[in-house]
Amino acid sequence: MSTVNTPMQPAMTEAITDRMSTFDHEQVVFCQDKATGLKSIIAIHDTTLGPAVGGTRMWAYASEADALTDVLRLSRGMTYKSALAGLNIGGGKAVIIGDARTQKNEALLRRFGKFVDTLGGQYITAEDVGMSTQDMEYIKMSTDHVVGLPPYMDGGGDPSPVTAYGVYMGMKAAIKHQTGSESLAGKKVVVQGVGHVGEYLVAHLVKENAEVFIADIYEDRIKAVVKEYGVKAIDAKEVYSHPMDIYSPCALGATVNDDTLSQLTCSIICGAANNQLANESIHGKAVMDKGILYAPDYLVNAGGIINCYWEIIGYSQEAALSQAEKIYTTMQNALVKSASEKIPTYLAANLMAEERIAAIANINKKF
């Protein structure tokens, strides 16, 4: 079996530690295993509030550098997400480099579980893009530091319904702030990505009589969702320019960038995808300058981590949904702070999260 920490040249080590220091990450570990083909990175951002918790994403990254960039951004987002949701956990994330549809198998997942176990509970994993509840069962065979397990294993099962509900609450808070009414009836919403979370979000929107348009890279998902909910499919190339009130990115991040901002016709951006702004400082301000209300992704998509948190302390879906409903109020508070201080919404949410983390860190120093 291979060693967990892959040897690196001094220059490479220095480059990685420089990137870690940018957002003050505590730890980044690498794993490769020839027998199973596992190539994985775990990033622990901050454990002030508790052990780092965050899902594992399996994706065919173009390069290891891209995978590292993703896991660093995602882990930082988990810290802020958990802090804003009022949870007593920190932020972490893992990525497995590979195609989930063709390269994922039991042996690889059980080997990944051993990787997670080496961290001794500093990181607790869960499902993310390319992963499922069954995959968590395989990981559980190698470590106890995993959530997102099925109900028959005393887990919370698929967290997607709670994640989608939180996004839906955030969307209602955003439209209320903008129009004075929280109703989404008749609003044109483009949902980009109709995987687990995207489909549940579509269900909420259709129930409220919103006019929903969907796009996805997988044709089978498009056909299934159109058939089930009667929504309209649009070409992926038309996503940003399509007439809409709300753009809801629910797939991968960085879709709000220089190219797309010039095309977007919406007045609100609110979706489940992580790291929607390609560059926070640049595109967060650009969105505000364009008059678009941006619902910070890590604020509104916290339902998934809320579901996982309740699994850690004793699962209750009713309790998880009740806490996810509070995303509505948190979103409102961030919007008020943004407006009163004349700062982008992402920065308002960042400050709210940082204030809580700093306050708890200060308490910890006294004991």
Secondary structure, DSSP 8 states (H G I E B T S, - for coil): ---SS----HHHHHHHHHHHHHTT-SEEEEEEETTTTEEEEEEEEE-SSSSEEEEEEEE--SSHHHHHHHHHHHHHHHHHHHHHTT-S-EEEEEEEES-TTTT--HHHHHHHHHHHHTTTTSEEEEE-TT--HHHHHHHHTT-S-B----GGGTS----HHHHHHHHHHHHHHHHHHHHS----TT-EEEEE--SHHHHHHHHHHHHTT-EEEEE-S-HHHHHHHHHHH--EE--GGGTTTS--SEEEE-SSS--BSHHHHTT---SEE--S-S--BSSHHHHHHHHHHTT-EE--HHHHTTHHHHHHHHHHH---HHHHHHHHHTHHHHHHHHHHHHHHHT--HHHHHHHHHHHHHHHHHHHHHT-
